Amino acid sequence: RSSNAKSDFLARMSHDMRTPLTTVIGLCDIALEKNSDSEYQQYFREIKNSSIYLHSILNDILDMQKLTSGTITLHPSICYQQETADTVRAIIQPLADKKNIHFVTDLHCQDNPCYRCIDTTRVQQIIINLLNNAMKFTPEGGTVSWKSSVAGQTDDAVMITTVISDTGPGMTPEFQKIMYEPFSQSHDNTMASNAGSGLGLAIVKKLVDLMGGTITCH
């Protein structure tokens, strides 16, 4: 009962906080458009960035609560894999450019246009989450790669293997044992000043499990 009450409280609190945060972000956009003073522009950008970051943490808390309680369901639909890849690339490439990171992609759908029946939003969430982590912990001038290939196919399903790698410092064997637990963070790595909520990998693991897939780390 205590655990359920805690989860319900976190979900309600997170949901209630998202609305005013969205308002803050919107007002910052208006202020940035109407105020040309460089000092104030910087203030509003910092407020907006902090609000967006907090908003992402609240979304993580809501997703984690839904996944833990089993209230998230998949909604597969036909999608063109190239479009899905282009959406992910459009989100990740600016992060790579900002840190001068070489972002390499090797996706089978680039050479062979194909479509799949998947929950596009959740698949993108998994890939973006993992790539965000890679970008976050990879030093300037490093490399992050995203590779995807068809590993097997039956009449009912296609098994796709996705590999995300980077030239960051990696994770200790100790952390790898708990990396998918909620709120777990590596204390040996101080490279990322904005380490996040510690929910990202836990959400990825639960979504992968929900899709009947597997995830491993080396």
C-alpha positions as CSV (number, residue, x, y, z in Angstrom):
1,R,0.0,0.0,0.0
2,S,2.8,2.4,0.9
3,S,4.5,1.7,-2.4
4,N,1.3,2.2,-4.4
5,A,0.6,5.5,-2.6
6,K,4.1,6.7,-3.3
7,S,3.8,5.9,-7.0
8,D,0.4,7.5,-7.2
9,F,1.7,10.7,-5.5
10,L,4.7,10.9,-7.8
11,A,2.5,10.5,-10.9
12,R,0.0,13.1,-9.7
13,M,2.7,15.6,-8.7
14,S,4.5,15.1,-12.0
15,H,1.4,15.6,-14.0
16,D,0.4,18.7,-12.1
17,M,3.8,20.3,-12.5
18,R,4.0,19.8,-16.2
19,T,1.3,22.4,-17.0
20,P,2.9,25.4,-15.3
21,L,6.3,24.3,-16.7
22,T,4.8,24.3,-20.2
23,T,3.6,27.9,-19.5
24,V,7.0,29.0,-18.4
25,I,8.6,27.6,-21.5
26,G,6.0,29.3,-23.7
27,L,6.5,32.7,-22.0
28,C,10.3,32.4,-22.4
29,D,9.8,31.9,-26.1
30,I,7.7,35.1,-26.3
31,A,10.2,37.0,-24.2
32,L,13.1,35.8,-26.5
33,E,11.2,37.0,-29.5
34,K,10.3,40.4,-28.1
35,N,13.4,41.3,-26.1
36,S,16.6,42.0,-28.0
37,D,18.8,42.8,-25.0
38,S,21.6,40.2,-25.0
39,E,21.8,40.0,-21.2
40,Y,18.0,39.3,-20.9
41,Q,18.2,36.9,-23.8
42,Q,20.7,34.9,-21.9
43,Y,18.6,34.9,-18.8
44,F,15.5,33.7,-20.6
45,R,17.5,31.0,-22.5
46,E,18.7,29.6,-19.2
47,I,15.2,29.7,-17.7
48,K,13.9,27.9,-20.8
49,N,16.6,25.3,-20.8
50,S,16.2,24.5,-17.1
51,S,12.4,24.3,-17.6
52,I,12.8,21.9,-20.5
53,Y,15.2,19.7,-18.5
54,L,12.8,19.6,-15.5
55,H,10.0,18.8,-17.9
56,S,11.9,15.8,-19.2
57,I,12.5,14.5,-15.7
58,L,8.8,14.8,-14.9
59,N,8.0,12.9,-18.2
60,D,10.5,10.2,-17.1
61,I,8.7,9.9,-13.7
62,L,5.3,9.5,-15.4
63,D,6.6,6.9,-17.9
64,M,8.3,5.0,-15.1
65,Q,5.1,4.9,-13.0
66,K,3.0,3.7,-16.0
67,L,5.6,1.0,-16.9
68,T,5.8,-0.2,-13.3
69,S,2.0,-0.3,-12.9
70,G,1.6,-1.9,-16.3
71,T,-0.6,0.8,-17.7
72,I,1.5,1.5,-20.8
73,T,0.4,-0.4,-23.9
74,L,2.0,-0.5,-27.3
75,H,0.3,1.0,-30.3
76,P,1.9,-0.5,-33.4
77,S,1.3,1.1,-36.8
78,I,2.9,0.9,-40.2
79,C,5.8,3.3,-40.5
80,Y,8.6,3.8,-43.0
81,Q,11.8,3.0,-41.2
82,Q,13.8,5.7,-43.0
83,E,11.4,8.4,-41.7
84,T,11.8,7.0,-38.2
85,A,15.6,7.2,-38.5
86,D,15.4,10.7,-40.0
87,T,13.4,11.9,-37.0
88,V,15.9,10.5,-34.5
89,R,18.8,11.9,-36.5
90,A,17.2,15.4,-36.5
91,I,17.1,15.4,-32.7
92,I,20.5,13.9,-32.1
93,Q,22.7,15.7,-34.7
94,P,22.4,19.1,-33.1
95,L,23.7,17.6,-29.8
96,A,26.6,16.1,-31.7
97,D,27.4,19.4,-33.5
98,K,27.4,21.3,-30.2
99,K,30.1,19.0,-28.8
100,N,31.9,18.5,-32.1
101,I,31.1,14.8,-31.8
102,H,31.3,12.6,-35.0
103,F,27.8,11.0,-35.2
104,V,28.0,7.9,-37.4
105,T,25.0,6.0,-38.7
106,D,24.9,2.7,-40.5
107,L,21.2,1.7,-40.9
108,H,20.1,-1.1,-43.3
109,C,17.0,1.0,-44.2
110,Q,19.3,3.6,-45.9
111,D,20.1,1.1,-48.7
112,N,16.9,-0.9,-48.6
113,P,13.8,1.3,-48.1
114,C,11.4,-0.7,-45.8
115,Y,8.5,-0.3,-43.6
116,R,7.6,-2.0,-40.3
117,C,4.6,-2.3,-38.0
118,I,6.0,-0.9,-34.7
119,D,5.1,1.5,-32.0
120,T,7.2,4.3,-33.6
121,T,7.0,6.6,-30.6
122,R,8.4,4.0,-28.1
123,V,11.1,2.8,-30.5
124,Q,12.3,6.3,-31.0
125,Q,12.2,6.9,-27.3
126,I,14.5,3.9,-26.7
127,I,17.0,5.0,-29.4
128,I,17.0,8.7,-28.5
129,N,17.4,7.9,-24.8
130,L,20.5,5.7,-25.5
131,L,22.0,8.1,-28.0
132,N,21.4,11.0,-25.5
133,N,23.4,9.1,-22.9
134,A,26.2,8.4,-25.4
135,M,26.3,12.1,-26.4
136,K,26.3,13.2,-22.8
137,F,29.2,11.1,-21.7
138,T,31.3,11.2,-24.8
139,P,34.0,13.9,-24.7
140,E,34.3,16.7,-27.3
141,G,35.8,15.4,-30.5
142,G,34.7,11.8,-29.8
143,T,32.5,9.5,-31.8
144,V,29.0,8.1,-31.3
145,S,27.7,5.4,-33.7
146,W,24.2,4.0,-34.3
147,K,24.0,0.8,-36.4
148,S,21.0,-1.3,-37.2
149,S,20.5,-4.5,-39.1
150,V,18.0,-7.3,-39.6
151,A,19.1,-10.2,-37.5
152,G,16.3,-12.6,-38.4
153,Q,12.8,-12.8,-39.9
154,T,9.8,-15.1,-39.7
155,D,6.3,-14.9,-41.1
156,D,5.2,-13.0,-38.0
157,A,8.1,-10.9,-36.9
158,V,11.3,-9.2,-37.9
159,M,14.2,-9.2,-35.4
160,I,16.3,-6.0,-35.7
161,T,19.6,-5.6,-33.9
162,T,20.5,-2.1,-32.9
163,V,24.0,-1.2,-31.6
164,I,24.8,2.2,-30.1
165,S,28.5,2.7,-29.2
166,D,30.6,5.6,-28.1
167,T,34.2,6.6,-27.3
168,G,33.3,7.8,-23.8
169,P,34.8,6.4,-20.5
170,G,32.3,3.5,-20.3
171,M,30.7,2.1,-17.2
172,T,32.3,0.1,-14.4
173,P,31.3,-3.6,-13.9
174,E,29.7,-2.6,-10.6
175,F,27.5,0.0,-12.2
176,Q,26.5,-2.4,-15.0
177,K,25.0,-4.7,-12.4
178,I,22.5,-2.0,-11.4
179,M,22.3,0.2,-14.5
180,Y,18.6,-0.7,-15.2
181,E,17.4,0.0,-11.7
182,P,15.4,3.2,-11.2
183,F,17.4,6.3,-10.0
184,S,20.7,4.5,-10.4
185,Q,23.6,6.6,-11.5
186,S,27.3,6.1,-11.8
187,H,29.3,8.0,-9.2
188,D,32.6,7.3,-10.9
189,N,31.9,9.6,-13.9
190,T,31.9,13.3,-13.4
191,M,32.0,14.2,-17.1
192,A,28.3,15.0,-17.4
193,S,27.3,18.0,-15.3
194,N,23.6,17.2,-16.0
195,A,23.4,13.6,-15.1
196,G,19.6,13.4,-15.3
197,S,17.1,11.6,-13.2
198,G,18.6,8.1,-13.3
199,L,15.4,6.8,-14.9
200,G,16.4,6.7,-18.5
201,L,18.0,3.3,-18.7
202,A,15.3,1.8,-16.4
203,I,12.6,3.1,-18.9
204,V,14.6,1.7,-21.8
205,K,14.8,-1.7,-20.2
206,K,11.1,-1.9,-19.4
207,L,10.1,-0.7,-22.9
208,V,12.5,-3.3,-24.5
209,D,11.0,-6.0,-22.3
210,L,7.5,-4.9,-23.2
211,M,8.4,-5.3,-26.9
212,G,9.8,-8.8,-26.3
213,G,13.3,-7.7,-27.0
214,T,16.6,-7.9,-25.1
215,I,19.3,-5.3,-24.2
216,T,22.9,-5.9,-23.3
217,C,25.8,-3.8,-22.4
218,H,29.6,-4.2,-23.0
